Amino acid sequence: MKLNLGFLCLSLAVALIFYQTESANVEQQYCKRTTNGALCLSIIEADPRANLKTTPNGLCTILRDKALATAGATSAKISGLLKRATNPHLVSSLKTCFSGYNSAISSLKYVDFRVINQQNYVELVGSISDASDVPRDCELSFQEPPAIQSPISAENERLRVICATTMEMVNLVECNRPSFC
């Protein structure tokens, strides 16, 4: 009985080490091929859901969830800024951004990465692209004359980069390259 229990413990330990190594290999294998590999790895490694770290589809889900969290936090920041804003151009730009971020959140919520294939590739890329356009459009609204400084440039850039990395990951899965198929 002791021998069997010892063997079982050893087997479980080896399986756990193998599982963690495989997980790290998938993260490394895919993230290092993206433009923002360090950011990709930091997002994946910070996520507690080990079960999603074993496949590229799971990695896409983690990235999508980070994009959703980023968009939600930015939307909340915009809401707070709107309450204090008095400059009409700032108010208008913030309203444009707020609407865009709500649209990005809606778009990202329904992106399902359980299956990435030729049949749903265009839909996946379209949804991620829609969310990725929001930060650009938001920044452009502040540049309309008379141009003013955007108070959310850093947040816009972060969402843009996360969406771009997610799109590259989808392209890697479907096309084996980070650029579009």
Secondary structure by P-SEA (a helix, b strand, c coil): caaaaaaaaaaaaaaaaaaaaaaaaaaaaccccccaaaaaaaaaaacccccccccaaaaaaaaaaaaaaaaaaaaaaaaaaaaccccaaaaaaaaaaaaaaaaaaaaaaacccccccccaaaaaaaaaaaaaaaaaaaaaaaacccbbbbccaaaaaaaaaaaaaaaaaaaaacccccccc
